[in-house]
Amino acid sequence: MKPIHDLEKQQFKKLYKQEDIDNFEDRFKILGVFLQTEHHVTVGELIQLLDENGYQYEPGFVRDTIKLMCRFGFARKNRFDNGDVRYEHRHLGQHHDHMICTKCKNILEFDDEQLENLQVQIAAAYNFHMLQHKMEIYGICSACLKERIQLMPLVSAKQGERLEIKDFTGGAKARMRLSTMGLRVGDKIDVVTNLSKGQLVVAVDYKRYVLGRGLARKILVEPIKS
């Protein structure tokens, strides 16, 4: 990757001097630190990396510099799952997609030539001229899966997850209420929405159920392995 980074720096010098951008040397140092990390960073994280390398700049200046880097195609702006704005390298002629762990928020990059070709074929089948695309796959990474308790309350499940109801807790009243709603042990459910607070929405056989968080704590579920 180093030869590519050297080329990026050369192009950076040429373009920024050509456009007569101010404070070029300071902006060049910010680019250098940005290229040292392979992570997707927020502006705050980039400021911390700069500080660790002995460079101290005002947040506004760093933010303005990374906007320029995006404008000239050296960085790419992403917002995964409505989270923080993050920036990554943008190397010409290279494309990759992302897998995002909804538990630890780790972002994994991947590229698949067969998948890329399939997307081109699908676009052509619809007589659609594709200019650009991105794929984001949300799930749980292998490290988080190892740490995860298999039998858990529904309230701990992640949005988009498919689960099987294994048991109910909370006494006869709670069991009767869930049974009256139509939820039973052995049902395969899809978690439609589960925010950090408020009600959950799950689906069984295309039918939606709205559950309070207290009731969802009494439903024990187990992830269905794909």
MIGUMI-294376 format. One line per 5 residues: number of its first residue (from 1); for each residue z, y, x of C-alpha. Coordinates in steps of 0.02 Angstrom, whole numbers, padded with zeros to 5 digits. Layout:
NUM = Z/Y/X; ...
END
This chain:
1 = 00000/00000/00000; 00029/00118/00149; -00157/00152/00183; -00177/00202/00000; -00028/00320/00014
6 = -00102/00398/00171; -00265/00426/00077; -00170/00504/-00069; -00085/00625/00050; -00252/00676/00127
11 = -00326/00708/-00045; -00169/00801/-00096; -00189/00920/00052; -00372/00950/00014; -00353/00981/-00172
16 = -00195/01087/-00164; -00263/01198/-00026; -00428/01211/-00117; -00337/01269/-00274; -00226/01385/-00171
21 = -00063/01312/-00240; 00093/01404/-00181; 00233/01325/-00077; 00115/01187/-00019; 00226/01116/00119
26 = 00374/01095/00002; 00266/01014/-00130; 00192/00898/00002; 00369/00840/00048; 00403/00802/-00136
31 = 00243/00699/-00145; 00294/00603/00012; 00462/00554/-00062; 00381/00511/-00229; 00260/00393/-00142
36 = 00403/00306/-00051; 00473/00231/-00211; 00385/00098/-00315; 00499/00130/-00464; 00463/00231/-00621
41 = 00572/00384/-00594; 00637/00526/-00700; 00637/00703/-00631; 00826/00684/-00604; 00803/00523/-00506
46 = 00667/00604/-00400; 00785/00750/-00362; 00916/00623/-00306; 00788/00537/-00192; 00741/00705/-00118
51 = 00925/00744/-00085; 00946/00574/00001; 00800/00621/00114; 00878/00789/00159; 00774/00898/00041
56 = 00857/01011/-00087; 00749/01096/-00217; 00782/01178/-00384; 00751/01060/-00532; 00624/01181/-00602
61 = 00523/01176/-00441; 00525/00985/-00436; 00476/00978/-00620; 00333/01101/-00590; 00273/01002/-00438
66 = 00268/00836/-00529; 00172/00919/-00672; 00044/00974/-00541; 00041/00796/-00472; 00001/00732/-00647
71 = -00130/00867/-00671; -00222/00816/-00512; -00204/00630/-00545; -00072/00581/-00415; 00062/00537/-00544
76 = 00064/00468/-00720; 00187/00515/-00858; 00261/00378/-00967; 00389/00371/-01107; 00437/00190/-01137
81 = 00516/00144/-01305; 00551/00328/-01343; 00665/00337/-01190; 00668/00458/-01044; 00506/00527/-00973
86 = 00465/00430/-00814; 00333/00453/-00681; 00239/00325/-00578; 00102/00326/-00446; -00076/00339/-00507
91 = -00194/00260/-00382; -00379/00279/-00416; -00469/00118/-00463; -00308/00026/-00501; -00237/-00017/-00671
96 = -00083/-00110/-00726; 00018/-00137/-00885; 00204/-00144/-00915; 00339/-00261/-00977; 00500/-00171/-01024
101 = 00667/-00260/-01042; 00756/-00189/-01194; 00926/-00240/-01122; 00930/-00179/-00941; 00780/-00060/-00961
106 = 00696/-00133/-00806; 00507/-00102/-00802; 00394/-00239/-00734; 00214/-00203/-00687; 00078/-00334/-00708
111 = -00111/-00346/-00705; -00219/-00484/-00777; -00408/-00485/-00754; -00433/-00605/-00900; -00335/-00489/-01015
116 = -00433/-00338/-00956; -00598/-00426/-00990; -00539/-00480/-01162; -00497/-00300/-01209; -00672/-00245/-01158
121 = -00747/-00386/-01263; -00641/-00339/-01415; -00692/-00156/-01401; -00876/-00206/-01387; -00861/-00319/-01540
126 = -00808/-00166/-01641; -00944/-00059/-01560; -00805/00046/-01485; -00824/00136/-01318; -00655/00116/-01231
131 = -00607/00256/-01113; -00431/00205/-01067; -00291/00096/-01129; -00112/00044/-01096; -00010/-00107/-01144
136 = 00179/-00110/-01159; 00267/-00275/-01193; 00449/-00261/-01247; 00569/-00407/-01229; 00709/-00476/-01121
141 = 00685/-00509/-00935; 00731/-00674/-00852; 00889/-00602/-00771; 00957/-00539/-00937; 00912/-00703/-01023
146 = 01020/-00798/-00899; 01169/-00688/-00937; 01145/-00692/-01124; 01259/-00793/-01239; 01147/-00903/-01345
151 = 01256/-00900/-01502; 01289/-00719/-01546; 01321/-00604/-01695; 01164/-00534/-01774; 01224/-00357/-01737
156 = 01193/-00392/-01550; 01012/-00446/-01575; 00868/-00340/-01514; 00736/-00260/-01623; 00582/-00372/-01632
161 = 00679/-00530/-01592; 00655/-00693/-01689; 00815/-00790/-01723; 00888/-00936/-01820; 01046/-00917/-01925
166 = 01171/-01046/-01861; 01333/-01002/-01952; 01429/-00872/-02053; 01604/-00809/-02016; 01720/-00698/-02115
171 = 01778/-00810/-02254; 01715/-00868/-02423; 01682/-00693/-02491; 01562/-00647/-02350; 01476/-00816/-02362
176 = 01453/-00796/-02548; 01381/-00621/-02527; 01255/-00679/-02396; 01208/-00830/-02500; 01182/-00719/-02653
181 = 01067/-00608/-02550; 00966/-00762/-02504; 01017/-00787/-02323; 01063/-00965/-02273; 01103/-01065/-02118
186 = 00941/-01125/-02040; 00838/-00974/-02096; 00719/-00904/-01965; 00736/-00715/-01964; 00644/-00571/-01881
191 = 00742/-00416/-01831; 00638/-00273/-01902; 00754/-00130/-01852; 00920/-00126/-01761; 00971/00044/-01696
196 = 01134/00074/-01606; 01214/00129/-01769; 01178/00115/-01954; 01103/-00027/-02053; 00997/-00171/-01989
201 = 00838/-00231/-02072; 00789/-00414/-02053; 00649/-00516/-02131; 00641/-00696/-02190; 00472/-00760/-02249
206 = 00403/-00583/-02267; 00553/-00526/-02371; 00661/-00385/-02303; 00852/-00380/-02308; 00957/-00227/-02269
211 = 01127/-00267/-02192; 01274/-00159/-02143; 01337/-00181/-01965; 01501/-00257/-02024; 01411/-00393/-02121
216 = 01288/-00421/-01978; 01435/-00460/-01863; 01477/-00609/-01975; 01306/-00690/-01956; 01294/-00799/-01801
221 = 01118/-00822/-01736; 01027/-00906/-01594; 00865/-00844/-01513; 00711/-00949/-01549; 00629/-00989/-01383
226 = 00443/-00953/-01381
END
